[in-house]
Amino acid sequence: MRHDAIELYEPINILKQVGENIWIVDGPIVQMAMYGTSVPFPTRMTIVRLSNGELWCHSPTELTQELKAQIDLLGSVRHLISPNKIHYAHIGTWAEAYPEATAWASPGVRIRAAQQRIKVTFDIDLEDEPPLQWAADIDQLIFRGSRFMDEVVFFHRQSSTLILADLIENFEPNKVRQSFRWLIKLVGSANPDGKAPLDLRITFWGHKEQSRSCLKQMLQWQSEKVILAHGRWYENNGTAELRRAFRWLA
């Protein structure tokens, strides 16, 4: 199946195991405004089964009945994660399906959701340190320095996996309609040299020292894999890919 402008990472809306106790779900296309046009983005969520058996869900995508049935076989959904203020749209639906789950707010997401008139209620704010609920399994920090938004990044220790949303985007040109390829190359988010798009990178100007400190901590995690929300993710050589993708901070 091919979307009008971009190819999906099929099959979508199913669990795909990528390591011990960690799965991804490739979701449908969303439209995002960029440089005066609407650009189609493939979506991806990450699910981690914590050592206590609870499920931790990063940037939830559309919840279909088939996907819910698969997830319910893994364990109990207890944590719904908004990693940044533009990744939250489906958390309200998930919270209705899983009323015992906690919805975790990224910096600025409450204001953003209210502005967009998206019905979602967040319970607790994410901070620089992981909360007790997943500190045994996942590390985290708030990647700061942007005038537009902060992103909370996560590291799953057991699988040596870094989990990102928009700090790296890596669109494969052969999956994108010709009329959009120039744009992803222009903004610097085309595979094999994906990175944060130009409009986001510009928002870090003047505050790069703070961001470099965050990057240093991320590199210390020595990630083998790097999961991205948009585009091809990195199944190996994660730390090297991280250094490459953030060379704009030098």
ZANUTOR-370952 format. One record per residue (C-alpha): residue number from 1; y, x, z; residue in three letters. Coordinates in steps of 0.02 Angstrom, whole numbers, plus 50000, padded with zeros to 5 digits. Layout:
<recs>
NUM	Y	X	Z	ALA
...
</recs>
This chain:
<recs>
1	50000	50000	50000	MET
2	50170	50068	49954	ARG
3	50337	50010	50025	HIS
4	50478	49981	49903	ASP
5	50559	50147	49949	ALA
6	50438	50248	50055	ILE
7	50251	50265	50075	GLU
8	50177	50214	50241	LEU
9	50065	50326	50346	TYR
10	49916	50213	50322	GLU
11	49821	50141	50403	PRO
12	49961	50070	50509	ILE
13	49954	49977	50675	ASN
14	49793	50059	50732	ILE
15	49753	50193	50860	LEU
16	49727	50370	50793	LYS
17	49666	50496	50920	GLN
18	49751	50665	50904	VAL
19	49685	50750	51062	GLY
20	49603	50717	51228	GLU
21	49684	50562	51305	ASN
22	49822	50553	51174	ILE
23	49840	50439	51022	TRP
24	49971	50396	50892	ILE
25	50005	50231	50805	VAL
26	50091	50237	50636	ASP
27	50197	50082	50621	GLY
28	50292	49987	50486	PRO
29	50454	50036	50402	ILE
30	50622	50009	50487	VAL
31	50792	50015	50403	GLN
32	50924	50132	50474	MET
33	51105	50151	50420	ALA
34	51145	50325	50355	MET
35	51297	50383	50258	TYR
36	51345	50209	50203	GLY
37	51172	50156	50146	THR
38	51015	50082	50223	SER
39	50874	50209	50230	VAL
40	50691	50163	50262	PRO
41	50608	50258	50404	PHE
42	50421	50263	50441	PRO
43	50389	50239	50627	THR
44	50265	50314	50749	ARG
45	50227	50288	50932	MET
46	50125	50395	51052	THR
47	50006	50335	51187	ILE
48	49944	50444	51329	VAL
49	49807	50394	51450	ARG
50	49860	50467	51617	LEU
51	49737	50544	51738	SER
52	49742	50383	51842	ASN
53	49689	50282	51688	GLY
54	49858	50202	51656	GLU
55	49932	50201	51481	LEU
56	50100	50280	51444	TRP
57	50180	50218	51282	CYS
58	50318	50317	51197	HIS
59	50434	50224	51077	SER
60	50325	50070	51054	PRO
61	50309	50004	50877	THR
62	50271	49826	50823	GLU
63	50135	49751	50933	LEU
64	50007	49658	50827	THR
65	49859	49564	50899	GLN
66	49740	49689	50822	GLU
67	49832	49836	50897	LEU
68	49840	49752	51067	LYS
69	49653	49726	51066	ALA
70	49624	49911	51032	GLN
71	49747	49966	51165	ILE
72	49670	49852	51296	ASP
73	49505	49944	51274	LEU
74	49590	50109	51322	LEU
75	49663	50055	51488	GLY
76	49807	49962	51568	SER
77	49981	49979	51491	VAL
78	50096	50029	51634	ARG
79	50240	50129	51559	HIS
80	50351	50084	51410	LEU
81	50463	50230	51361	ILE
82	50629	50226	51270	SER
83	50657	50410	51226	PRO
84	50834	50384	51163	ASN
85	50957	50243	51139	LYS
86	50900	50200	50962	ILE
87	50715	50189	51006	HIS
88	50689	50030	51106	TYR
89	50680	49880	50990	ALA
90	50500	49828	51028	HIS
91	50499	49865	51215	ILE
92	50548	49685	51257	GLY
93	50399	49617	51161	THR
94	50281	49740	51244	TRP
95	50351	49697	51415	ALA
96	50313	49514	51384	GLU
97	50135	49557	51332	ALA
98	50114	49675	51480	TYR
99	50217	49602	51625	PRO
100	50151	49732	51748	GLU
101	50220	49875	51644	ALA
102	50379	49969	51690	THR
103	50511	49987	51554	ALA
104	50594	50158	51567	TRP
105	50772	50177	51503	ALA
106	50842	50326	51409	SER
107	51026	50373	51432	PRO
108	51139	50242	51354	GLY
109	51002	50124	51295	VAL
110	51056	49977	51402	ARG
111	51230	49978	51325	ILE
112	51159	50002	51149	ARG
113	51036	49858	51166	ALA
114	51173	49743	51230	ALA
115	51286	49790	51084	GLN
116	51145	49753	50961	GLN
117	51100	49592	51053	ARG
118	50920	49647	51076	ILE
119	50832	49556	51218	LYS
120	50758	49691	51330	VAL
121	50763	49726	51516	THR
122	50740	49903	51582	PHE
123	50676	49938	51757	ASP
124	50707	50123	51793	ILE
125	50808	50264	51715	ASP
126	50723	50421	51649	LEU
127	50786	50584	51724	GLU
128	50768	50770	51693	ASP
129	50612	50782	51800	GLU
130	50455	50677	51774	PRO
131	50431	50537	51901	PRO
132	50281	50537	52016	LEU
133	50198	50408	51904	GLN
134	50157	50540	51772	TRP
135	50211	50708	51844	ALA
136	50029	50765	51852	ALA
137	50006	50743	51665	ASP
138	50174	50749	51574	ILE
139	50328	50857	51593	ASP
140	50498	50805	51528	GLN
141	50681	50848	51511	LEU
142	50838	50767	51442	ILE
143	50894	50861	51288	PHE
144	51083	50864	51309	ARG
145	51234	50921	51210	GLY
146	51257	50784	51081	SER
147	51414	50678	51085	ARG
148	51312	50534	51012	PHE
149	51153	50527	51116	MET
150	51037	50619	51233	ASP
151	50851	50616	51201	GLU
152	50715	50628	51333	VAL
153	50576	50743	51271	VAL
154	50401	50751	51342	PHE
155	50258	50876	51351	PHE
156	50078	50817	51376	HIS
157	49995	50964	51461	ARG
158	49812	50922	51429	GLN
159	49833	50918	51240	SER
160	49977	51043	51234	SER
161	50081	50915	51139	THR
162	50269	50898	51129	LEU
163	50327	50719	51097	ILE
164	50494	50693	51008	LEU
165	50589	50549	50929	ALA
166	50739	50602	50823	ASP
167	50768	50785	50868	LEU
168	50657	50828	50721	ILE
169	50633	50717	50568	GLU
170	50515	50778	50433	ASN
171	50505	50664	50282	PHE
172	50382	50711	50146	GLU
173	50473	50700	49979	PRO
174	50317	50642	49886	ASN
175	50312	50489	50000	LYS
176	50494	50444	49967	VAL
177	50562	50353	49814	ARG
178	50657	50469	49698	GLN
179	50824	50385	49733	SER
180	50811	50433	49918	PHE
181	50745	50611	49901	ARG
182	50917	50685	49875	TRP
183	50976	50609	50039	LEU
184	50836	50677	50149	ILE
185	50859	50848	50071	LYS
186	51047	50839	50095	LEU
187	51032	50800	50281	VAL
188	50899	50934	50306	GLY
189	50755	50820	50356	SER
190	50636	50854	50211	ALA
191	50463	50928	50237	ASN
192	50420	51072	50252	PRO
193	50587	51113	50334	ASP
194	50617	50956	50436	GLY
195	50744	50959	50576	LYS
196	50872	50846	50658	ALA
197	50973	50761	50520	PRO
198	51144	50834	50482	LEU
199	51241	50688	50556	ASP
200	51152	50713	50723	LEU
201	51168	50903	50720	ARG
202	51356	50887	50695	ILE
203	51369	50793	50861	THR
204	51310	50950	50953	PHE
205	51456	51058	50895	TRP
206	51550	51126	51044	GLY
207	51405	51098	51165	HIS
208	51268	51208	51093	LYS
209	51252	51317	51249	GLU
210	51189	51167	51346	GLN
211	51067	51125	51206	SER
212	51005	51304	51196	ARG
213	50957	51294	51379	SER
214	50856	51136	51344	CYS
215	50772	51218	51194	LEU
216	50726	51370	51299	LYS
217	50633	51258	51421	GLN
218	50545	51166	51279	MET
219	50487	51332	51205	LEU
220	50417	51384	51373	GLN
221	50295	51239	51364	TRP
222	50208	51330	51219	GLN
223	50164	51171	51123	SER
224	50021	51175	51001	GLU
225	50060	51003	50927	LYS
226	50227	50917	50900	VAL
227	50224	50729	50871	ILE
228	50375	50655	50783	LEU
229	50429	50473	50765	ALA
230	50479	50494	50582	HIS
231	50385	50589	50449	GLY
232	50244	50717	50451	ARG
233	50205	50782	50625	TRP
234	50139	50954	50668	TYR
235	49955	50966	50712	GLU
236	49963	51153	50749	ASN
237	50084	51299	50766	ASN
238	50198	51185	50867	GLY
239	50301	51319	50952	THR
240	50335	51408	50787	ALA
241	50386	51243	50707	GLU
242	50502	51210	50853	LEU
243	50588	51378	50832	ARG
244	50609	51346	50646	ARG
245	50674	51169	50665	ALA
246	50803	51218	50797	PHE
247	50870	51375	50715	ARG
248	51033	51279	50687	TRP
249	51067	51304	50873	LEU
250	51079	51493	50851	ALA
</recs>
